Amino acid sequence: MLHRAAPLQPVAFTHCLSDTYRERRWRWIFITVMLLCCGFFALPHDLGIARFIQTGSLPQSLDEILEKAETFAHGIGIAAILIVLFVVDHSRRWAIPRVILAVVSAGLAANGIKLLVGRLRPYAADLTAEFTDSFTCVLPLFSVGSTERSSPSAHTAVAVAFAIGLGWLYPRGRYVFMTLAVLAAVQRIAGSAHFLSDVFWGGSLGYFLGRGIMTGWL
C-alpha cells in the first residue's frame, strides 16, 4: 500500500533565513557603531596625524596613488563609472538608480551634518592647540564657509556608499571596491582636508546609508 509522503515543513528553513537576516542586520548596526566610536577614539590623535602630514613625510609615489584614488569619491568619477556600467552591463541597469540613491543620500547626509557642527579643516586649524579648538561652533548653518566644514568627510561617506553599491552589484569585486574607498578616505587625510575622526564618521555614515539602502533595510 502506497503512502503519501508528508509535505515538507518550511519552518526550519524559514527559521534559518530569519537567523541569517537578523545576523546581517546586527552586523550592519555593529559596523556602523564601531566606525562611529573609532571617530571619537581618534580625536586625541587628530592633530598629531595632521602635523605629520603637513611635514610632507609621505612618499611622493604614495601621494600620487592617493590623489588618483580620490576619483572614486568624486561626483565626476562616480558618474563616469556608472555610465560605463550602464553601457556595458545591460542586465544590471535596473539597479543603477539604487546605487545612485545610496551615493546621493550619503553625500547629502554628510553635508547636512556639516550644517550642525562647525569644524576647521586641518590646513586651517592651529595644530599646536587642543583638538577641541578645531570645533568652532554649533549650528553654523550657512554662516561659515568650506574652511569650517570638516566634519564629517562627505567624500568618505560617498566613497563607502559607492563601494557598497558596486559590491552589491558585483560581489566578487567587493574587496577591490572597498579598498578604493579606503584609499579615497586616506587621501582626504593626506590632503589636509579632513582629520582622521572626520573620515571615520564619514565612513560610518556612508556604510549605514549605503548598506541600508542597497539591502532595502532603509
C-alpha positions, 0 to 999 in steps of 0.5 A, spaced: 500 500 500 502 506 497 503 512 502 503 519 501 509 522 503 508 528 508 509 535 505 515 538 507 515 543 513 518 550 511 519 552 518 526 550 519 528 553 513 524 559 514 527 559 521 534 559 518 533 565 513 530 569 519 537 567 523 541 569 517 537 576 516 537 578 523 545 576 523 546 581 517 542 586 520 546 586 527 552 586 523 550 592 519 548 596 526 555 593 529 559 596 523 556 602 523 557 603 531 564 601 531 566 606 525 562 611 529 566 610 536 573 609 532 571 617 530 571 619 537 577 614 539 581 618 534 580 625 536 586 625 541 590 623 535 587 628 530 592 633 530 598 629 531 596 625 524 595 632 521 602 635 523 605 629 520 602 630 514 603 637 513 611 635 514 610 632 507 613 625 510 609 621 505 612 618 499 611 622 493 609 615 489 604 614 495 601 621 494 600 620 487 596 613 488 592 617 493 590 623 489 588 618 483 584 614 488 580 620 490 576 619 483 572 614 486 569 619 491 568 624 486 561 626 483 565 626 476 568 619 477 562 616 480 558 618 474 563 616 469 563 609 472 556 608 472 555 610 465 560 605 463 556 600 467 550 602 464 553 601 457 556 595 458 552 591 463 545 591 460 542 586 465 544 590 471 541 597 469 535 596 473 539 597 479 543 603 477 538 608 480 539 604 487 546 605 487 545 612 485 540 613 491 545 610 496 551 615 493 546 621 493 543 620 500 550 619 503 553 625 500 547 629 502 547 626 509 554 628 510 553 635 508 547 636 512 551 634 518 556 639 516 550 644 517 550 642 525 557 642 527 562 647 525 569 644 524 576 647 521 579 643 516 586 641 518 590 646 513 586 651 517 586 649 524 592 651 529 595 644 530 599 646 536 592 647 540 587 642 543 583 638 538 577 641 541 579 648 538 578 645 531 570 645 533 568 652 532 561 652 533 554 649 533 549 650 528 553 654 523 548 653 518 550 657 512 554 662 516 561 659 515 564 657 509 568 650 506 574 652 511 569 650 517 566 644 514 570 638 516 566 634 519 564 629 517 568 627 510 562 627 505 567 624 500 568 618 505 561 617 506 560 617 498 566 613 497 563 607 502 556 608 499 559 607 492 563 601 494 557 598 497 553 599 491 558 596 486 559 590 491 552 589 491 552 589 484 558 585 483 560 581 489 566 578 487 569 585 486 567 587 493 574 587 496 577 591 490 571 596 491 572 597 498 579 598 498 578 604 493 574 607 498 579 606 503 584 609 499 579 615 497 578 616 505 586 616 506 587 621 501 582 626 504 587 625 510 593 626 506 590 632 503 589 636 509 582 636 508 579 632 513 582 629 520 582 622 521 575 622 526 572 626 520 573 620 515 571 615 520 564 618 521 564 619 514 565 612 513 560 610 518 555 614 515 556 612 508 556 604 510 549 605 514 546 609 508 549 605 503 548 598 506 541 600 508 539 602 502 542 597 497 539 591 502 532 595 502 533 595 510 532 603 509 
